[in-house]
Amino acid sequence: MKKIIAEHGDTWAAVACAVLVCLGWLFLQLGWLGLALFILPAAYVIGGYDSAKEGLTTLFVEKELDVDLLMIIAALGAAFLGVWQRDYFLIVDGAVLILIFAISGALEDYAMKRTSRAISSLMGLTPDTARVILQGQNCQIPIQDLKIDDKILVKPGELIPTDALIIEGASSLNEASITGESLPREKTVGDEVFAGTINGAGALILRVHQPPESSLIQRVIRLVKQAQTEAPPSQLFIERLERGYAKVIVVCGILLAILPPFVFNWDWQTTIYQALVFLVVASPCALMAAIMPTLLSGMTNGARQGILFKSGAQLEVIGKIRAIAFDKTGTLTTGEPKVIQIISVDRDDEDRVLLKAAAVEAYSEHPIAKAIVQAAMDKSWTLVSATNVLSHTGFGISGDVDGEAIKVGTAKFIRSDITHFPTTLIAESERLKQDGKTIVWVAAAGKLLGIIAVADTVRPAAATVIKELRQLGIEQVIMLSGDSQSTAGYIAHQLGIDHVYAGLLPEDKVKVIQRLKKQDQTVAMVGDGINDAPALATASVGIAMGTAGSDVALETADVVLMADRLEKLTAAIRLGRRVTQVVTQNIGFALCSIGLLLVANFTIGISLPLGVIGHEGSTILVILSGLRLLRNNTN
């Protein structure tokens, strides 16, 4: 019971205040003045305690005025006026002000909790214990006690307790909590699995390869907690404005409470009453609520889609970008080389070229070697064992296969044994190089067999994303690459990217970003590697590819695309623009509502309860407007 009251204290205070206000009004109607004057002060205390405490703390500690204190002054002023004029229903008006302010506070608290509920639920996604295999026995130990190289058993349907590598078994995993994607991913030996994801039908044995506190989901939780405590520049501006604005309102309120009897011959009751109404309707509550609920709702929406915004400030900025720089490898491409073409000297024996090459490359860990072996495995071939395998760093690899001396590598490496290279094959290799392919030459028993063209492949969605970015009004789309001009240019041509900067070191990428920013461009940088981190930090918005990104890139970036799906970039930009639109709408509505209430107060005159309803009602509407972004559809 105590926990419920603690968690919902604002709600209980508002309910108790409402009951007491209703009873006080009823007792006045019945003529029970003594009971009414006993009940109504209790309503003031219960409903206004938190606001009074906040306002007085701001006044005495920070030496500033805020909205909470203005509301309390207005309510106490109404009570004082009611006692002075023996118009005790004015005490009810003040109590109604306290009540509606308390209800508004409870609704704001509910709204803020709801905006963070989807993200904070991450805390419950990981189990408290893991099933560790020790000396052939399974035992449950706390997650925080796991050590690197511990073996963990995960049964079908269970949550993965920490980031780890599969060493036995295969299964499909639901990674929606990390990537935002509902479709399961197939995982097998050697693949990494993430804490908080759900195992499918297969049992898995995992090896812990990093401390539990370094898991991806724990990093996400830490980043989200940090983001929720940081106010974006627009909110800080509004908060600074509130402090100065509150001082102006107090001064104007004092003048309105003193001058009208001398200038307009108003009676003192009317004068003080209208001054109190002015304090209420001029308070910037709606303006204060125009930004943060909207930004937190947008961040929650993004998290549901696998887009992690580290701060509300970056959610604002991403909607304003006009230039985007992409790293090539691992961002626009998959980062995994594949065999693109095989050309044999005999023109009809490509399978032999691949089989011989794969037999010796099976003993190498080089990415190109893995691509050649994978191409052979895709054909369901059983590779012949090679002997006397030697790696020649920077040149290639050699070994004996079925009694033949096989050499696989660069043309220079092969040329040491072979003097004659067919001119047609040389021409083909040059053509493939111009298209950005890496050429691997294959020879057997002193004879040239052929060439294998290997290349990094473009992400399937990359071309569509580039096209959509242009449709969104992005003025410059450029590629930054440390690769050769021919390789980078070929990829850029495939994707329709006009501006390519190749052969870049990390500091060169930073210089390009700085040059774009000097052109008054709001620049985003999208990357995944350690070498991208400086550029990510320099850009107006740094965007990292999530599960494939390096730790340094993930920590440096402002936005993380958790699903490793490039198409989430356009969703992030649309969300940022929608957030900006809603914030602008909220600020406009807040200013208009304050203006209209002020005009009404000085022209036709409005009662204190009506002013309170108009003021607090506009605040609640602004909060609800921000909560619209909790819907997955951000249109």
C-alpha positions in Angstrom: 0.0 0.0 0.0 2.9 2.4 0.9 4.5 1.7 -2.5 1.3 2.5 -4.3 0.9 5.7 -2.5 4.5 6.7 -3.1 4.2 5.9 -6.8 0.9 7.7 -7.2 1.2 10.4 -4.6 0.2 13.2 -7.0 -2.9 11.4 -7.9 -4.0 10.7 -4.4 -3.3 14.3 -3.4 -5.5 15.5 -6.3 -8.3 13.1 -5.3 -8.2 14.1 -1.7 -8.1 17.8 -2.6 -11.2 17.3 -4.9 -13.2 15.6 -2.1 -12.3 18.4 0.4 -13.2 21.2 -2.1 -16.6 19.6 -2.9 -17.3 19.2 0.8 -16.3 22.8 1.5 -18.5 24.1 -1.2 -21.4 21.9 0.0 -21.0 23.1 3.6 -21.0 26.8 2.5 -24.2 26.1 0.5 -25.8 24.6 3.7 -24.6 27.5 5.8 -22.2 25.4 7.8 -19.5 28.1 7.8 -17.4 26.6 10.6 -17.0 23.2 8.9 -16.3 24.9 5.6 -13.5 27.0 7.0 -12.1 23.9 8.6 -12.3 21.7 5.4 -11.1 24.3 2.8 -7.7 25.0 4.4 -7.0 21.3 4.4 -7.7 21.3 0.7 -5.2 24.1 0.2 -2.6 22.2 2.2 -3.0 18.7 0.6 -3.4 19.9 -3.0 -0.8 22.7 -2.9 1.9 21.2 -0.7 4.1 19.9 -3.6 3.7 23.2 -5.6 4.4 25.3 -2.5 7.5 23.3 -1.7 8.8 23.5 -5.2 8.1 27.2 -5.5 9.7 28.1 -2.2 12.7 25.9 -2.9 13.2 27.8 -6.2 12.7 31.1 -4.5 15.1 30.6 -1.5 17.7 28.2 -3.0 17.9 29.4 -6.6 16.7 33.0 -5.8 14.2 32.7 -8.7 10.4 32.8 -9.2 8.5 30.0 -11.0 5.0 29.1 -12.0 4.3 27.0 -8.9 4.8 30.0 -6.6 2.6 32.2 -8.8 -0.2 29.7 -8.5 0.1 29.5 -4.7 0.2 33.3 -4.4 -3.0 33.5 -6.6 -4.8 30.9 -4.5 -3.8 32.5 -1.1 -4.7 35.9 -2.5 -8.2 34.6 -3.3 -8.5 33.1 0.2 -7.4 36.4 1.8 -9.8 38.4 -0.3 -12.6 36.0 0.6 -12.0 36.4 4.4 -11.5 40.2 4.0 -14.7 40.7 2.1 -16.6 37.9 3.9 -17.2 36.4 0.5 -16.3 32.9 1.5 -17.0 31.5 -1.9 -13.8 33.2 -3.0 -12.0 30.8 -0.8 -13.6 28.0 -2.8 -12.3 29.8 -6.0 -8.8 29.6 -4.6 -9.3 26.0 -3.6 -10.5 25.2 -7.1 -7.3 26.8 -8.5 -5.2 24.5 -6.2 -7.3 21.5 -7.2 -7.0 22.1 -11.0 -3.3 22.7 -10.6 -2.9 19.5 -8.6 -4.9 17.6 -11.3 -2.7 19.1 -14.0 0.4 18.0 -12.0 -0.9 14.5 -11.7 -1.7 14.3 -15.4 1.8 15.7 -16.3 3.4 13.1 -14.0 1.3 10.4 -15.7 2.3 11.7 -19.2 6.0 11.8 -18.4 5.9 8.3 -17.0 4.1 7.0 -20.0 6.6 8.5 -22.4 9.4 6.6 -20.7 7.5 3.4 -20.0 8.4 1.7 -23.3 12.1 2.4 -22.8 12.3 1.7 -19.0 10.7 -1.7 -19.7 14.1 -2.6 -21.1 15.2 -3.0 -17.4 13.0 -6.1 -17.1 14.2 -7.7 -20.4 17.1 -9.5 -18.9 16.8 -12.3 -16.3 18.5 -12.0 -12.9 20.4 -15.2 -13.2 22.1 -17.3 -15.8 22.4 -21.1 -16.1 26.2 -21.7 -16.1 27.8 -25.0 -17.0 30.5 -25.9 -14.4 32.2 -29.3 -14.4 29.3 -30.8 -16.4 26.7 -29.5 -14.0 24.2 -26.6 -14.5 24.0 -24.0 -11.8 22.2 -20.7 -11.5 24.3 -17.7 -10.7 23.5 -13.9 -10.7 24.2 -12.2 -14.0 26.7 -9.8 -12.4 28.8 -12.8 -11.3 29.4 -14.0 -14.8 33.0 -14.0 -16.1 34.5 -14.0 -19.5 34.7 -17.5 -21.0 31.9 -18.8 -18.8 29.7 -21.3 -20.6 25.9 -20.7 -20.4 23.0 -23.0 -21.3 19.9 -21.3 -22.8 16.9 -23.5 -23.2 14.2 -22.9 -25.9 12.0 -19.9 -25.2 14.3 -18.4 -22.6 15.8 -14.9 -22.5 19.4 -14.5 -23.4 21.0 -13.4 -20.1 24.1 -11.5 -21.6 25.9 -10.8 -24.8 27.7 -14.0 -25.8 28.9 -16.2 -28.7 27.2 -19.4 -29.7 29.6 -22.4 -29.4 27.0 -25.2 -29.7 23.6 -25.4 -31.2 21.5 -23.3 -33.6 18.2 -21.4 -33.2 16.1 -18.5 -34.3 16.1 -15.5 -32.0 13.6 -12.7 -31.6 15.7 -9.6 -31.4 12.9 -7.0 -31.3 14.0 -5.7 -27.9 17.4 -4.7 -29.5 16.7 -4.0 -33.2 13.0 -3.2 -33.3 12.5 -6.0 -35.8 9.8 -8.6 -35.1 11.1 -11.2 -37.5 13.4 -13.7 -35.9 17.0 -14.1 -37.0 18.7 -17.4 -37.6 21.8 -17.9 -35.4 24.4 -20.7 -35.4 27.9 -21.5 -34.1 30.1 -18.4 -34.1 27.2 -15.9 -34.2 26.8 -13.3 -31.4 23.6 -13.1 -29.4 22.4 -10.2 -27.3 21.1 -9.9 -23.8 17.3 -9.5 -23.6 16.6 -11.3 -26.9 14.4 -14.4 -26.9 15.6 -17.8 -27.9 13.5 -19.8 -30.3 13.2 -23.6 -30.6 16.8 -24.7 -30.3 18.9 -25.1 -27.1 22.1 -23.0 -27.2 25.4 -23.2 -25.3 27.1 -19.8 -25.2 30.5 -18.4 -24.3 30.6 -15.1 -22.5 33.0 -12.8 -24.4 32.6 -9.5 -22.5 31.5 -8.4 -19.1 27.7 -8.4 -18.5 27.7 -4.6 -17.8 29.1 -4.1 -21.3 26.2 -5.8 -23.1 24.4 -3.9 -25.8 21.2 -3.7 -23.8 22.9 -2.3 -20.7 24.6 0.3 -22.8 21.2 1.3 -24.3 19.7 1.5 -20.8 22.6 3.8 -19.6 22.3 6.0 -22.6 18.5 6.4 -22.2 18.8 7.2 -18.6 21.3 9.9 -19.4 19.1 11.3 -22.2 16.1 11.6 -19.9 18.1 13.8 -17.5 19.4 16.1 -20.2 17.3 19.0 -21.4 17.7 20.0 -25.1 18.7 23.6 -25.9 15.1 24.6 -26.7 13.9 23.4 -23.3 16.7 25.2 -21.6 15.8 28.4 -23.4 12.2 28.0 -22.3 13.3 27.4 -18.7 15.4 30.6 -18.8 12.5 32.5 -20.3 10.2 31.2 -17.5 12.4 32.7 -14.8 12.4 36.2 -16.4 8.8 35.9 -17.5 7.7 35.0 -13.9 9.4 38.2 -12.6 7.6 40.3 -15.2 4.3 38.7 -14.3 4.8 39.4 -10.6 5.6 43.0 -11.2 2.7 43.4 -13.5 0.4 41.7 -11.0 1.5 44.1 -8.2 0.9 47.1 -10.5 -2.6 45.7 -11.4 -3.4 45.2 -7.7 -2.5 48.8 -6.9 -3.1 51.2 -9.8 -6.6 50.6 -11.1 -8.4 52.1 -8.0 -6.5 55.4 -8.7 -6.6 55.3 -12.5 -9.9 53.7 -13.3 -11.8 54.1 -10.0 -12.1 50.3 -9.5 -13.1 49.0 -6.1 -10.3 47.1 -4.3 -12.1 43.8 -4.4 -12.5 43.9 -8.2 -8.9 45.1 -8.6 -7.3 42.4 -6.4 -9.5 39.7 -8.0 -8.6 40.7 -11.5 -4.9 40.8 -10.5 -5.2 37.3 -9.2 -6.9 36.1 -12.4 -4.0 37.8 -14.3 -1.4 35.8 -12.3 -3.2 32.6 -13.2 -3.9 33.2 -16.9 -0.5 34.8 -17.7 1.5 31.9 -16.2 3.5 30.0 -18.8 2.6 26.4 -17.8 1.5 25.4 -21.3 4.7 26.9 -22.8 6.8 25.0 -20.3 5.0 21.7 -21.3 5.4 22.3 -25.0 8.7 20.6 -25.5 9.9 17.9 -23.2 6.8 15.6 -23.3 7.0 15.8 -27.1 10.7 15.0 -27.2 10.4 12.1 -24.8 7.5 10.7 -26.8 9.5 11.0 -30.0 12.4 9.2 -28.3 10.1 6.4 -27.1 8.6 6.1 -30.6 12.1 5.8 -32.1 13.1 3.2 -29.5 10.2 1.0 -30.6 11.5 1.2 -34.2 15.0 0.3 -33.3 16.2 3.9 -33.4 18.0 5.1 -30.3 18.3 8.8 -29.8 20.8 9.6 -27.0 19.2 13.0 -26.3 16.2 15.1 -27.2 18.5 17.7 -28.7 19.6 15.3 -31.4 16.0 14.4 -32.1 15.4 18.1 -32.9 18.6 18.5 -35.0 18.1 15.4 -37.1 15.0 16.8 -38.6 17.0 19.9 -39.8 19.8 18.1 -41.6 20.5 19.2 -45.2 23.7 17.1 -45.9 24.6 13.5 -45.1 28.0 11.9 -45.3 28.2 8.1 -45.5 31.1 5.8 -44.7 31.3 3.2 -47.4 32.4 -0.1 -45.9 29.9 -1.6 -43.4 27.4 1.3 -43.9 26.5 1.5 -47.6 28.0 -1.9 -48.1 27.6 -5.1 -46.1 31.3 -5.1 -45.2 31.5 -8.8 -46.1 33.4 -9.6 -49.4 31.7 -12.0 -51.8 32.8 -13.8 -55.0 31.3 -11.9 -57.9 32.8 -13.6 -60.9 35.2 -16.4 -61.8 37.0 -16.5 -65.1 39.1 -19.5 -66.1 41.9 -19.7 -68.7 39.9 -22.5 -70.5 36.7 -20.5 -70.2 34.8 -23.6 -69.2 36.4 -24.7 -66.0 35.4 -22.1 -63.4 34.5 -24.8 -60.9 38.0 -26.1 -60.8 39.4 -22.6 -60.3 37.1 -22.1 -57.3 37.6 -25.6 -55.8 41.4 -25.4 -55.9 41.5 -21.9 -54.4 39.0 -22.7 -51.7 41.0 -25.8 -50.6 44.0 -23.7 -49.6 42.1 -20.6 -48.5 40.2 -22.7 -46.0 43.4 -22.4 -43.8 43.3 -18.5 -43.9 41.4 -16.1 -41.8 41.6 -13.3 -44.4 38.1 -11.8 -45.3 38.8 -12.5 -49.0 39.7 -16.1 -48.2 36.5 -16.5 -46.2 34.6 -15.2 -49.3 36.2 -17.8 -51.6 35.5 -20.6 -49.1 31.9 -19.5 -48.6 31.4 -19.5 -52.4 32.5 -23.1 -52.5 30.3 -24.0 -49.5 27.3 -22.4 -51.2 27.7 -25.0 -54.0 27.6 -27.8 -51.3 31.1 -29.0 -52.2 33.2 -31.0 -49.9 36.6 -29.3 -49.8 39.7 -31.4 -50.4 42.3 -31.2 -47.7 45.4 -29.2 -48.5 48.9 -29.9 -47.1 52.0 -27.8 -46.7 50.0 -24.7 -46.6 52.0 -21.5 -46.2 50.7 -17.9 -45.9 52.6 -15.2 -47.7 51.6 -12.0 -46.0 50.6 -9.3 -48.4 50.8 -11.7 -51.4 48.7 -14.8 -51.0 48.7 -18.4 -49.9 50.1 -21.7 -51.2 49.7 -25.4 -50.6 49.4 -28.9 -52.1 46.0 -30.2 -53.2 45.7 -33.7 -54.7 49.5 -33.6 -55.4 49.4 -30.3 -57.2 51.1 -27.1 -56.0 48.4 -24.5 -55.7 49.1 -20.7 -55.4 46.4 -18.2 -54.8 47.0 -14.4 -54.5 48.2 -11.3 -56.3 49.5 -11.3 -59.9 53.0 -10.5 -58.7 52.8 -13.6 -56.4 51.7 -15.9 -59.2 54.1 -14.4 -61.8 57.1 -15.7 -59.9 56.2 -19.2 -61.3 54.4 -18.3 -64.5 55.8 -16.1 -67.2 52.9 -16.1 -69.7 49.6 -14.3 -68.8 46.9 -14.3 -71.5 46.3 -10.8 -72.7 42.5 -11.4 -72.6 42.7 -12.4 -68.9 44.8 -9.3 -68.1 42.2 -7.1 -69.9 39.4 -8.8 -68.0 41.2 -8.2 -64.7 41.8 -4.6 -65.5 38.1 -4.1 -66.3 37.0 -5.7 -63.1 39.5 -3.5 -61.1 38.0 -0.4 -62.7 34.6 -1.7 -61.4 36.0 -1.8 -57.9 36.6 -5.6 -57.7 39.6 -7.2 -56.0 41.3 -9.8 -58.3 42.7 -13.1 -56.9 44.9 -15.1 -59.3 44.9 -18.9 -59.1 47.6 -21.3 -60.4 48.2 -25.0 -60.2 51.3 -27.0 -60.9 52.9 -24.0 -62.6 50.0 -23.3 -64.9 47.6 -20.4 -64.6 44.0 -21.6 -63.9 42.1 -18.2 -63.8 41.0 -15.3 -61.7 38.4 -14.8 -59.0 36.8 -11.3 -58.6 35.8 -10.5 -55.1 34.0 -7.4 -53.9 32.1 -5.9 -51.0 28.4 -5.9 -51.8 26.0 -3.0 -51.6 23.4 -3.2 -48.9 20.1 -4.1 -50.6 18.3 -1.0 -49.2 21.1 1.5 -49.8 19.9 2.7 -53.3 16.3 3.2 -52.1 17.5 5.1 -49.0 19.6 7.5 -51.1 16.6 8.1 -53.4 14.3 8.7 -50.4 16.8 11.1 -48.8 16.7 13.3 -52.0 12.9 13.2 -51.9 13.1 14.4 -48.3 15.0 17.5 -49.5 18.5 16.4 -48.4 20.7 18.7 -50.6 24.0 16.9 -50.4 24.6 13.1 -50.2 28.3 12.2 -50.1 30.5 9.2 -49.6 33.6 9.1 -47.4 35.9 6.1 -47.9 39.4 5.0 -47.1 39.2 2.7 -50.2 40.6 3.5 -53.6 38.9 6.0 -55.9 37.9 3.3 -58.4 36.3 1.1 -55.8 34.5 3.9 -54.0 33.5 5.5 -57.3 31.9 2.2 -58.5 29.8 1.8 -55.4 28.8 5.5 -55.5 27.7 5.1 -59.2 25.6 2.1 -58.2 23.8 4.1 -55.6 23.5 7.4 -57.4 25.8 9.4 -55.1 27.5 12.3 -56.9 30.2 13.4 -54.4 32.8 10.8 -53.5 35.9 11.4 -51.3 38.2 8.3 -51.4 41.5 7.4 -49.9 40.7 9.2 -46.7 42.2 8.8 -43.3 40.0 9.4 -40.2 41.3 13.0 -39.9 40.5 13.6 -43.6 36.9 12.6 -43.0 36.7 15.2 -40.2 38.0 17.9 -42.5 35.2 17.1 -45.0 32.6 17.3 -42.3 34.0 20.6 -41.0 34.0 22.0 -44.6 30.3 21.2 -44.9 29.5 22.8 -41.6 31.3 26.0 -42.6 28.9 26.2 -45.5 26.1 26.6 -42.9 25.0 23.0 -43.5 23.4 20.9 -40.7 25.4 17.7 -41.4 24.8 14.1 -40.4 27.5 11.5 -40.5 26.6 7.8 -40.8 29.3 5.2 -40.0 30.1 2.0 -38.1 33.8 1.7 -37.5 36.4 3.0 -35.1 37.9 5.2 -37.9 34.5 6.9 -38.3 34.3 8.0 -34.6 36.1 11.4 -35.1 33.8 12.3 -38.0 30.7 11.1 -36.0 31.7 13.4 -33.1 32.3 16.4 -35.5 29.0 16.1 -37.4 25.9 18.0 -36.3 24.4 14.5 -35.8 26.5 11.3 -35.6 24.6 8.2 -36.6 26.0 4.7 -36.0 25.0 1.3 -37.3 24.0 -0.6 -34.2 24.9 -4.3 -33.8 27.6 -4.1 -36.5 29.1 -0.9 -35.2 32.2 -0.7 -33.1 32.0 0.2 -29.4 33.8 3.5 -30.1 31.3 4.4 -32.9 28.3 3.5 -30.7 29.6 5.6 -27.8 30.5 8.6 -30.0 27.3 8.7 -32.1 24.2 10.7 -31.2 21.8 8.3 -32.8 22.1 4.5 -33.2 20.2 2.4 -35.8 19.9 -0.7 -33.6 18.6 -3.0 -36.4 21.6 -2.4 -38.7 18.9 -1.4 -41.3 19.9 1.6 -43.3 16.3 2.4 -44.1 15.7 3.3 -40.5 17.7 6.5 -41.3 14.8 8.0 -43.3 12.4 7.0 -40.5 14.6 8.8 -38.0 14.7 12.0 -40.1 10.9 11.9 -40.6 10.4 11.4 -36.9 12.7 14.4 -36.2 10.8 16.6 -38.5 7.5 15.5 -37.0 8.8 16.3 -33.5 9.8 19.8 -34.7 6.3 20.3 -36.2 4.5 19.2 -33.0 6.8 21.4 -30.8 6.1 24.4 -33.0 2.4 23.7 -32.9 2.5 23.4 -29.1 4.4 26.6 -28.6 2.1 28.4 -31.0 -1.0 27.1 -29.2 0.4 27.9 -25.7 1.2 31.5 -26.7 -2.2 31.9 -28.3 -4.0 30.5 -25.3 -2.1 32.9 -22.9 -2.9 35.8 -25.2 -6.6 35.1 -25.5 -7.0 34.6 -21.7 -5.2 37.9 -21.1 -7.4 39.7 -23.6 -10.5 38.2 -22.1 -9.4 39.1 -18.6 -8.9 42.8 -19.5 -12.0 43.2 -21.8 -15.0 41.1 -20.6 -13.4 39.9 -17.3 -13.3 36.2 -16.4 -13.8 34.5 -13.1 -10.8 32.8 -11.3 -12.1 29.3 -11.8 -12.7 29.9 -15.5 -9.2 31.4 -15.8 -7.8 28.3 -14.1 -9.7 26.0 -16.4 -8.5 27.9 -19.4 -4.9 28.0 -18.2 -4.6 24.4 -17.0 -6.8 23.1 -19.8 -4.3 24.5 -22.4 -1.4 22.9 -20.5 -3.1 19.5 -20.5 -3.9 19.8 -24.3 -0.3 20.7 -25.0 0.9 17.6 -23.1 -1.7 15.3 -24.9 -0.5 16.8 -28.2 3.1 15.7 -27.4 1.8 12.2 -26.5 0.6 11.8 -30.1 4.1 10.8 -31.0 3.8 7.7 -28.8 1.9 6.2 -31.7 4.1 4.2 -34.2 2.5 6.2 -37.0 4.2 9.6 -36.8 2.1 11.3 -39.5 
